[in-house]
Each structure stands twice: as C-alpha cells, then as structure tokens.
Amino acid sequence: MSLELQRLPHFSAKTVRENGKQYYVDAQGRRLPSVTTILNVTKPQAHREALANWRDRVGAAEATRISGAASRRGTGTHKQIQRYLSGETVVCSEAVQPYWASIEPVLQQVQQIRLVEGFVFHDDLGYAGQVDCVASYKGIPCVCEWKTADRPKQTLERLYDYPLQLVAYLGAANQLYQDQQLNLAHGLLVVALPGLAAEVFWFDAAALSDYWQQWEARVAEYWRRARYWTR
C-alpha cells in the first residue's frame, strides 16, 4: 500500500472562543468543547494551587513572560514538526532551533504518517481537539503528541494532564475513523528539551486504558458543570 493511500481524510472545523473557553464547530454546525478546555475547567485543586504558588513565587509579570515564551516556542516547534512530517523544508528560528535539534532524532523513527494536525471529534462523550500526529513509532501505530520544556519532566507525575490529552485524542481519532478501522491502542508523548535529547514517554494499551477512565471522569465532570452555566 502506498503512503498516499494510508493517509486519513482531514475534517474541517472552526475555532470559537467564548468566556475563556475554546470550542470546535464541525461542518455540520455541532459545537464541542476542546480537550484543553475540559482539562482546564476540571483541573485538580492541587494543580491549581501549584500554579498559583509558582506565580506568587516568580511574580505576575515574570510568570506572564515565561508563559508567553513557552507558548511561542511550543507553537514554533510544532510548526516545524508539521513541516517535517509533511515532507517540507524545516526552517527554524533561533529560539526554536534547540528544541528542533532535541526532537529530530525521535521524528526520524516516526513513519507511516497518516494524519498531521487533524481535527478529531468524539460525538458520544462530546468533545473535540486537534491531534498532533497519527503515525507509527518503531513500527507500532500510535497517536503522537509533541511538547517542549526547559527542564526534563523525568516522571509521569510531572507530565500532569499530558497523558489525558493524549488518550483523549486517541479516543476521538478511533471513533472518527472507525470506518477506516483505525483501532489505535498506543501513544507517544515526546518532550523536546534545549541542549538535551528529547524525553520519550511510551504508553501501551494497559496504561492508556487507565488514563481513558480518568479522562471519561473529567469529561463527565465538565458536562455536569456546564449544565449550571446554561441555567
């Protein structure tokens, strides 16, 4: 089978932001909350307190600067990864280059690219998102997520909600492309680090099953809260 035949069809969507929340509107006009919005709304109190303590420690202005820089480097790195996986020439800015150098060796092991930056929808649970990549890593089909950080994460605990984000995209992709019998059961989460090799976190079916249960609970909590917003 040729690489072109393996590609999954892209679905269109429009992004809408309201009251600090992000929604995706599909071609049929259905509006679904984004994965990141659900995670933000249902963020555990311990995570909220840790973030608040960090902002207090560094100061509001410095926290805003750091967050802005992190967002820009993440966007820039994602753009170059997308270009690379689409067979285009990579042209990195000085700020992005260290992260690109970190993650490129991992990308060389990503093959059979089926979808890059594609909108995915889960109609049953009621959410949507934009998956970084559906491909194979070392020969195993998976959903891929690319992240950047200034320091190594080292442990799953320090990934916070990243694994939930990963499994949310996997579940939506499997439902959206069920006619193509996608049936993904593995996930790849890669953290690019300046001056260091990227961290690779591989999730097998058993691990993703546990995270999926957590994700289902977070989605249910989101919709419980959403009922009060519309009253």
C-alpha positions in Angstrom: 0.0 0.0 0.0 1.4 3.4 -0.9 1.9 6.1 1.7 -0.7 8.3 0.0 -3.4 5.6 0.4 -2.6 5.3 4.1 -3.4 8.9 4.7 -6.6 9.6 6.7 -9.0 12.2 5.4 -8.9 15.7 7.0 -12.1 17.1 8.6 -12.7 20.8 8.7 -13.6 22.7 11.9 -13.9 26.3 13.0 -12.4 27.5 16.3 -14.6 29.6 18.6 -13.6 31.2 21.9 -16.1 32.3 24.5 -15.6 33.3 28.1 -12.1 31.9 28.2 -13.2 28.5 26.7 -12.4 27.1 23.3 -14.9 25.2 21.1 -14.7 23.5 17.7 -17.5 23.7 15.3 -17.6 21.0 12.7 -19.0 21.0 9.2 -22.5 20.1 10.4 -22.5 23.0 12.8 -22.1 21.0 16.0 -20.1 22.8 18.7 -17.9 20.8 21.0 -15.6 21.9 23.8 -11.9 21.4 23.2 -9.8 18.8 25.1 -7.7 21.6 26.6 -10.8 23.5 27.8 -12.2 20.4 29.5 -8.8 19.8 31.2 -8.6 23.4 32.3 -12.1 23.5 33.7 -11.7 20.3 35.6 -8.1 20.8 36.7 -7.5 19.2 40.1 -7.2 21.7 43.0 -3.6 20.5 43.8 -2.6 21.5 40.3 -4.3 24.9 40.6 -2.6 25.6 43.9 0.8 24.6 42.5 0.4 27.0 39.6 -0.8 29.8 41.9 2.2 29.2 44.2 4.6 29.4 41.2 3.0 32.7 40.1 3.4 34.1 43.6 7.0 32.9 43.8 8.2 34.4 40.5 5.8 37.4 40.3 2.9 38.0 38.0 4.9 39.8 35.3 7.6 37.2 35.2 5.0 34.4 35.1 3.3 36.0 32.2 6.6 36.4 30.4 7.6 32.8 30.9 4.2 31.5 29.9 4.2 33.6 26.7 7.7 32.4 25.8 6.7 28.8 26.4 3.6 29.2 24.2 5.6 30.8 21.4 8.4 28.2 21.4 5.7 25.4 21.5 3.9 26.9 18.5 7.1 27.4 16.6 8.4 23.9 17.3 5.0 22.3 16.3 5.1 24.2 13.1 8.5 22.8 12.1 7.5 19.3 13.1 4.4 19.6 10.9 6.6 20.8 8.0 9.0 17.9 8.5 6.2 15.3 8.7 4.6 16.8 5.6 7.8 16.5 3.7 8.5 20.2 3.6 11.8 22.0 4.4 12.3 22.9 8.0 13.4 26.5 8.7 13.9 27.1 12.4 14.2 30.4 14.2 17.0 30.8 16.7 14.5 30.3 19.5 13.1 27.1 18.1 16.4 25.5 16.9 17.4 24.0 20.3 14.0 22.2 20.6 14.1 21.1 17.0 17.6 19.6 17.5 16.3 17.8 20.5 13.3 16.2 18.9 14.5 15.5 15.3 16.2 12.1 16.2 12.9 10.9 17.5 11.0 12.1 14.5 13.3 10.0 12.3 11.8 6.9 13.9 8.2 8.1 13.1 6.9 6.5 9.9 3.7 5.7 8.1 2.3 9.2 8.7 -1.4 9.0 8.4 -2.6 12.4 9.8 -0.8 15.6 10.9 -2.6 18.4 12.8 -6.0 16.9 12.2 -9.3 17.8 13.9 -10.9 14.9 15.7 -14.3 14.6 17.3 -15.9 12.3 19.9 -19.6 12.6 19.5 -20.5 10.1 22.2 -18.6 11.9 25.0 -19.0 15.4 23.5 -15.5 16.9 22.9 -13.1 17.7 20.1 -9.5 18.6 19.6 -6.6 18.8 17.2 -4.3 15.8 17.3 -0.6 16.4 16.5 0.0 13.2 14.6 -1.3 9.7 13.8 1.6 7.5 12.6 3.8 4.6 13.6 6.7 4.7 16.0 9.2 1.9 15.7 6.6 0.1 13.7 3.7 0.4 16.1 0.7 2.6 15.2 0.0 5.3 17.7 -1.1 8.8 18.5 1.8 11.3 18.9 1.9 14.4 21.0 4.8 16.9 20.9 5.7 19.1 23.8 8.5 21.4 24.8 10.0 22.2 28.2 13.1 23.9 29.6 13.8 21.1 32.1 13.3 17.3 31.9 10.0 16.0 33.2 11.6 12.7 34.3 8.4 11.2 35.8 4.8 10.6 34.7 3.6 12.7 37.6 5.4 15.7 36.2 3.6 15.4 32.9 0.4 16.4 34.8 -2.5 16.2 32.3 -0.5 15.5 29.2 -1.3 11.7 29.2 -5.0 12.6 29.4 -4.7 14.9 26.5 -3.0 12.1 24.5 -5.7 9.5 25.3 -8.5 12.0 24.6 -7.1 12.5 21.0 -6.7 8.7 20.6 -10.3 8.0 21.6 -11.6 10.7 19.3 -9.5 9.5 16.4 -10.6 5.9 16.9 -14.3 7.0 16.8 -13.9 9.4 14.0 -12.1 7.0 11.8 -13.9 3.8 12.8 -14.8 3.2 9.1 -11.0 3.0 8.4 -10.7 0.6 11.3 -8.1 2.7 13.0 -8.2 1.0 16.4 -5.2 2.7 17.9 -4.0 1.3 21.3 -0.6 3.0 21.9 0.5 6.6 22.5 3.8 8.5 22.1 4.5 11.7 24.0 7.8 13.4 23.3 9.2 16.4 25.2 11.8 18.5 23.4 14.5 20.0 25.6 17.1 22.6 24.7 20.6 21.1 24.8 19.3 17.6 25.7 17.9 14.6 23.9 14.1 14.7 23.9 12.3 12.7 26.5 10.2 9.8 25.1 7.2 8.6 27.0 5.6 5.5 25.5 2.1 4.4 26.6 0.9 0.8 26.0 -2.7 -0.3 25.8 -2.9 -1.0 29.6 -1.6 2.4 30.6 -3.9 4.2 28.2 -6.9 2.2 29.5 -6.3 3.6 32.9 -5.9 7.2 31.6 -9.0 6.8 29.5 -11.1 6.1 32.6 -9.6 9.2 34.2 -10.4 11.2 31.0 -14.0 9.9 30.9 -14.5 11.1 34.5 -13.1 14.6 33.6 -15.4 14.9 30.7 -18.4 13.9 32.8 -17.4 16.5 35.4 -17.1 19.1 32.7 -20.6 18.5 31.4 -22.0 18.4 35.0 -20.6 21.9 35.5 -21.7 23.1 32.0 -25.4 22.4 33.0 -25.1 25.2 35.6 -23.6 27.7 33.1 -26.7 27.5 30.9 -29.2 28.0 33.7 
